Amino acid sequence: MSRFWSSLTHDLKPYVPGEQPRIADLVKLNTNENPIGPSPRVSDAVRNEAADTLRLYPDPQATALRAALAAYHRVQPEQVFVGNGSDEVLAHAFAALLKHDAPLLFPDITYSFYPVYCRLFGIAYDAVPLDQSMRIRIADYRRSAGALIVPNPNAPTGIALSRREIVGLLEEHPDAPVVIDEAYVDFGAETAIPLVASHRNLLVVQTMSKSDRPSSFSRSRSPLRSANARTQPTLSAGSPFSIRLSAIPGCQFGKPLKSRTRAQTLAAGALMTLDT
């Protein structure tokens, strides 16, 4: 490693993405690619946006996109913030909301970027073991916590919590931020967005790089790798100039991800997830 890296960088273990073979005409399901391609409406929208205005800075507040997302999810625009992929949105959340005296809680087998963010931002955390059937047990989160982040459905298991179980997490920790990472929600879970109105400590994060991407199996809505979060206005923040193009309505539907046993995953050292 270069001597120019900081001591913090020296101690980080980088996220390892899923295998990316370089084979012509290969359909990579681990990156949600579809051989059919995007809707003609998406292609037309990209061409229409690739105009002379690209030389200008985009709206730093992403006003049109936030308004469209708010209308789609029946929340207010001030409850939405957007970023360049869910990784950027999650980075903002980790830095702004998840560092406290008590540890951050998340599953031990989950998106492997979570511990990387914790080390990057100096966040103490406890990885809560899944049970033998690879499920998140709400009872295991009844402990002291500064914050929680839970993917729903979890990756790589594809097993989801019900909305009622998420309410249990929120009510168990009313004074702690609770982030529900819904990167794969369209593949087999019910969104927690309706709970935002009644729970001030809830942040829901979604991405357009999964079911919303032009090459996905379930719906083709956005030509960008972008993401958004819904929460109470007091928790909402964003990064300027992250997003330019707007969302385009499409169609939806997907299927749950496959899972393996906890023992198999731990034996393989598989703390990696599908690509985000």
C-alpha positions, 0 to 999 in steps of 0.5 A: 500500500502506498505510503501516502495513504492515511492511517485510517485507510491502512486499517480499512478492509475494502468492499469486494464486489461480486464476480464480474466475468468478462464474457461476451453476451453473458447475462450477469444476474448478480448485477441485475442485468437483463438482455432485453434492455431498457424501455424505449421511453427510457432511451428517449429520455436519456437522448432528450436530456443529453443536450446542450444543458449538460454543460450546466450544473444541475439543480443542487436540490434535485427539486423535480426528482424529489417532487416526483419521488414524493408524489410516487411514494405519497410523502412530502418533497422535504421528506426526500433527499437523493444521492448518487447511488445508495452508497452515497446516501448511506454514507451521509446517513452513517456520518450524520445519524449513526455515530453515537456512544452506544453501538450501531446494530446490524446483522452479522451476515448482510451488506459488507459495506456496513462495517467498512463505513463504521471503520471509515467514520469511527462508529462502534458497532455490534454485528447481531447474529442471524438465527440458524434459518438465516433470519433476523430475530427482532428479540436480538435487537432488544439491547442498548443501541445508538442506532440500527441499520437493517436491510429489508430484504436482507442481502445476501439471504433475501429474507425479509422482515414484515412491516409489523416487525419493523414497527417493533424495532422502531418502538423498541428504540424510539430515541435511536435512528433506525435505517431500513435499507430497501435496496432489494425491496421490490424483489420480495418485501413490503416497504417501510415508507408508510411508517415514516409519518408516524415514526420520527426516528425512521429513515428508509433508503432505496436505490435505482440500481436494482429493480429501477435500473434500465437493465433490471428484470422488474422495472425500468424507471431511471437511466441513472445509478441514483438513490433516495431516502424518505424520512421526517424533514428534521432528518433530511439532508442531501449532497449538491449536484449529485443527480441530473436526470429525472425518474421515468414511470415504468412497470414493476414486479420481481422475485425474492433472492435465493438463500443458503444456510447460515452455516454454509455462508459462515463456512465460506466466509461470505459476508459479501452481498450482491452488488449495490 
